[in-house]
Amino acid sequence: MKIKIFAGLMLLILSGVCVSFAQTTVEMNQSRVSERQAVADYRANNFPDFLENIKNASNLRPNHSRLLYNLAVAYAVNNNPNEALDTLKQLAEMGVSFQIEKDNDFKSLFENDNFQQIQQQMNRNKQALNNSKQAFSINQKQLITEGIAYNPKTKTFYLSSIHQRKIVAVSADGKEQDLSAEADGLWSVSGMKVDAKRQILWVCSSVFPQMKGFKKEDDGKAGIFKYDLKNGKLLKSYLLSNEMEKHALGDLTLNQKGDVFITDSVSPNIYFIDSTQDKLELFLKNDIFTSLQGADFSADEKTMFVADYGKGIFKIDLQTKQLTQLKPAKNVTLLGLDGFYFHNGKLIGIQNGINPNRVVSFTLNPQATEITGFTTLEVGHPDFNEPTLGVIIDGELFYVANSQWALVNEKAELQTDKLKNPVVLRLRL
């Protein structure tokens, strides 16, 4: 989802932070102060203090790929080539890519054999690894497609639209038909899930500037919409106002009982709809969250894993609400996760907040407190234009390949000459 608190200059990421699981709010504030000071030091050519401050910021937010990049810069401009190379090597092992050969801060390393090997590894990280195949596409270029859901009973897919404010149903024979009606009152539509047992479609919808008919006074409103799949009618909407705080309900997940858990990408909240109470309630609020995205349950449904675009991955004990941030191994970055799923003991993520965008499988330790490694499943697919959310069907991930968020601005103006038909890819897990 594009409304993610993770943006900024190479030298200053104020909101996208990745911290250790025990880090306090005080420490997070300290890391931001250090980062701001590091930027000022760099611009003033005060390189010794630049190094100390960016090192402090990076230590407080380990495995933050852009902070690590800036740490490597700091080592290089302070004539610490070995430390600079070690840091760049760590980045390369994470599978990310930067054009280090074009950054004059590394000029002293350009002829170094290790630097050139790291550069080659980063170039290899960008090389296509295409295990996905096209499942289908639809002839509606102006959707700005975010979410996808599937009804196994009717073999129908549902695609959500950020710009057009609607849900499109795609039947097994490829027929396209709007499920939603204008009278339903949908705003931008993002994550969706089908409760196959009860034949319900649960839908996240929020007011975004990229949608048709945006009104500034509505910015930050959001809600959950409940559809009856037997007749396609809207059953109920559960709405959040923007009076106290803004909201962006990006994704949701369901348990076997039919309870719904919803993540908020703007406010640090997780919401809950109990299947017996049928009302929207706050499940958990914690200021450690910066931009919550996808969520899914462990196999026994006692634990929920939640992706945070700037922080990484949290796990929540659903009975006690105890919150734990998963610690990544040195060669793992957990930034920029959007679509996020638990499958056969591993966590599957669609990572569109790093370069290159990719689909990745993360391995957990037995206690599910650490990410011990990762396997890239897909990268550099020709249909990629910010992949977003997916749904797992019989061991295959079906996911939106080209949301095309970059082709609509905050005035809801589309670059129509560049838009392509939405594509759904399928990937055997």
N, C-alpha and C positions, 0 to 999 in steps of 0.2 A: 504494500500500500504506500502511496506516495506521501501521505501526511505522516512523515516520520521525523522525529527530532534527531536528525543526524546529518548536519550539513555545515559547510564552512570552508575557509581557506585551508590549503595544505598545512599551514603553520598554526591554525587555530580552529579546533573543533570544540566549541563551547558546550554542546549538548550531547554529542555522541560519545559516551564514556563507557569503558569496560573496566570493571573493578573486581577485586577479589571478593569471594563470597562473604567474608567477614567484615568488609569495609563499612564504616559508619558514614553518616551524612556529613559529619565534620571533615572526615578525610576526603570525601568527594569535593567539598568546597575548597579544601586546601589544594587539591589537584588542579582545579580550575584557576585558582589564583596563580599557581606555579606556571600554568600554561600561558596565561595572559602575560605574565612577566617575561616568560621565555620569548614570546613574540616581540615584546618591546626591546629586549636585549639583542635579539637578532637584528632588528631594524637599526639599532644603534651601533652595530658592529661590536657589541660587548659579548664576544663569543665565549669567554670562560663562564660568565653568569648564565648565558644562553644554555650551555651544556648542563649546568647544575639544576636549573629550573626545569628544563625539558626532561631530564633524568628523573627528577622528583615526580613530575606529572605522569611519566610512563610507569614508574614503579607503583604508583597508586592506581593505575589503570592498565594492568599487564595485558599484553597481546593485542593492544589497540594498534592496528596496522599503520594508521597514519602517524600516530605518536611515535611508533618505532621508526618510521621513515625519518621523522624530524630528529629523533635521537641519533640516527646514523649520520644525518647532516651535521649535527652538533659535534659528533666525534671527528668527522672529517675536517671541519673548519678549525678544530682545535688540535689538528695534527696528531690524532689518535687513529691511525689507519687500521690497526688490527681490530679495535673495538667497532669501528664503522663497518668493517667487512663482516664481523660476526653478527651484527645487527641486521645488515642487509641479507645475509645468509638465512637468518631466522625468518625474515619476510618471504624469501623465495621458497623456503620449506613449507610455509603456510599455503602456498599455491596462489598467492596474489602477484600482481605485476605492476611495476612502476617503470617509467622511462628514465632509469637512472643514468643512462648514457647521455641524456640531454640536460642533465642538471649540473651546472658549473660548480656547484658546491662540492661535487665529487671529482672535480677536474684533476686533483692530485692523484686520484686512483684510476684514472682512465686506462693507463697502461699496465696496471697491475693484473696479473694472470687470474688471481682469485676474483677480482672485481668482474673481469670479463666472463668468468664461468658463472658467476651469480647473474649477470646480465643475460646470459644464454638461458639459464634456468627460468628466469622471469619471462623470457620470450616463449619458452616451452609451455609455461603456465597458461599462456594465451592460446596455445594451439588447440584446435577443435578436438574434442572427445565426444563424438556423437553416438550415443546409445539410444536416443529417443527417436521415435518415429511419429509422423504426423497422424493423429487420430481423426481429426476433422477440422474444417474451418467453416466460418459462416460469412455470408455476404452482407455484413453490416459494419463498414469501416469506421463509423463515427461513434462506436460504443464507448471506447476506452474501457476495456474489459478487465475486471479485477478478480472476481471470484468464480468458482465452479462447484457445482454439486451434482449428485447423481442419484436417481431413483431406480434401484435394481428391479423393482416390481414391474415398471413400465419400460425400463431401459432408456430412460430419458435423462439427458443432461440439461443443466440449467446454468446459464452464464449471466453474470451481473454487469451492469453498465454504470460507470461513474458519470459520464457525460449525459447520457440519454435518460438516466434515472428510471431504469426498468430492468426486468428479468426476462431473458429470452430462453424459451424451452426448445431443445433440439431433440427430435424423436430418433428412434433407431434407424429410420430410413432417411434421416438427414433433413426432415422438414423443420423449418424454423417458424416459431409462433410466440408472440408475447404472452407470458404468463400473467404479468401484472397489468393493471389498468391505471390510467392517469389519476383516477379518483382514489386510488389506494393511498396517495400522498407520499410516495417514496421520494427520498432525496437520492444522493449518490449511493449506489448499492455496491457493497464490497463482499465480505465473507458470507457464505451460506452453507447450511448443512441440511441433509434430508434425514428425518427420523422415519426410516423405512417401515418399522413396525406399526407406527401410528399414522403413516402417510401424511406427515407434516413437513413443510419446508420452512426452516428458520432463516431469517434474513437480517443482516446488519445494514443499516442505512444511516448516513450522516450528511450534514450540510457542508459541501465543499465548494470553493469558488470555481472549480472546474466544471460544475454541473450547469446545465441549462436552467435559466430562471433563478439564478442565485440572487439572494437578497442579503445584504450585509448584516441586517439586524437578526437574521436567522443563523449566522455563522456560529458553529459550535453546538447546534442542536443535533440530536441523534436519537435513534430508536431501534428496536427489534420488531420485525414484522413476521407474523405467523400465518402461513398459507395452508389451506386444505388442498392436498394434491389430488383428492378424489374429484374435486370440481374446479380447482384452480382459484377459489375465492379466498380473499383475505379474511381471516378469522378474528385477528386482534392485533393491535399495535401497542407497544410499550415504549413510551417516549421519555426522553431526558431533556430538560430545558437547558438553556445556556445562561441562566440568571446568576448562578453561583460559580460555575466553572464551565469551560468548553469541553466538548466531547468529540471523539471520532471512534466509533465502534467499528473496529477493523475486521475482527474474525471471531469465531465461536467454535465450541465443540460440545458434543452431547455424550452423556453416558447411557448405559443400557436402560436405566429407569426413565429416561426421557428428560432428565434435568439438563438445563442449558447453562453454559459458562461463557461469558463474553468478555473480550479484552477491549480496553480503551487506549487508544494510541496517543491521546493528548493529555488526559488526566490520569494519574497513577492508580487506576481502578480496575478491578475485575468484578463483573456483575454476574448475577445468578437468577435463573428462573426455575423455581422448584415446580416439578410437574404436578404436584398435588395442590400447591398454593396458587400457581398461575399468575404470579406477579413479579415484576422486576425489582430485585433487591441488590444492595451492595454486598458482595461476598468478601472482598479484601481490598484495602487501600494501603499503599506503602510508598513513601516518597523516594524509595530506592529505584522505583520504576521510572524510566524515561520515555519509552515508546513501545508499549506492548503490542505484539503482533499475533502470530499463530499459537495455538495451544492444543495439547492432546493428552490423553490419559495413558498411564502404564497399563499393562495387560490386566492387572487385578483391579484397576480403577480406584486404587487407594491414593495414587499420586497423580498430580497433573504437572506436566512440563509446559513451560511458557517461554516463548522467545521474546526478547526485548531487543529492538533494533540497535540500540547503542550500548547495551549492557551484556548481551549474550543470552544465557539460558538459566532460568530458575526452575526449581521444583517445589511444589507445594503439597504438603501433607493435607489431604482434604478433610481429615477429621480434626486435626489440631490447628490447621492453617499455618503450621510452621513453614517458614520460607528459607530456602537454601539456594545460593547462587553456585552453579556448577563451575568448577575450576578447570580451565582448559590446559592441556599439555602445551609445552613451549612452542610446538610447531602448528598449533591450532588457533585460528581466529574464529570467533563466534559472532562477529559483527555483521550487521546488515541482513539478518534473517527475516524472512517474510512468511511464506508458507512453511508449516512446521508440523511434523507427523511422527508418531511412535509406531515402529513396525518391526516385528520380530526381534525385540530387544535393542534396537538401534533407533536413533533419532535422524529423521530425514528432513533436510532443510533446503529451501529455495533461497539462495543467498544473492539478493540483487543489490546489496549495499556495499559490495566490494568489487574490485576489478581484477579479473573478469567475473561477470555474473555466472553462477553455477548452481547445479543441484548436487548436494553432498550428503554422505552418510556418516554420522558421528557414532563412535564407539564409546560406551560407558564402562566405568569400573563396576565391580559387583555391588558396591554400595550406592551406585548412581549419584555420586557426589562429584565426579570428575569426568571430563571428556578426555579419553586417552589417545585418541587418534581420529583420523578422518579418511574417507575415500571419496574422491571426486567421481560422480556418476555421469555428469553431463556438463560440458562447457563449450562455448563458442558455437552453439547451434545457429545455423543461418536464419532461423525464424525468431531468434531471441531479439526482443526489444523490451527489456525489463520484464522478465518472467515474474509471476506473482504467486498465486495460490493454486492448490490442487486438491485432488481427492484420490484415495487409494481404493482400487477395485480389483479384487482377486490377485493381489500381489503386483499390480501395476499402478504407477503414479500417473494420473491424467492431470495435466497442469496447463495453465494459461502461459503461452510462450511469449506473447507480445502485447502487454497491456498498453504500451504506447503513451505512457504518462507524459513523456517529454514533448509530445505533440499537441498538448492542450495547455493553455496558460491560465492564469488566475482571473482572466476576464472571460473564461470559457470559450476562447477563440481557438479553433482547430487549424492545424497545418494540413489542410485537406489534401494537398498535392503529395504529401509524404505518407499519409495513412495507408495501411494495408488491412486486408481482411483479418479478423481475429483468428488465431491458430491455437488449437489444443494439441499438445504432444502427449505421447504415452511412453512410459519408461518402465521396463521390467526391473523390479527391485531385488 
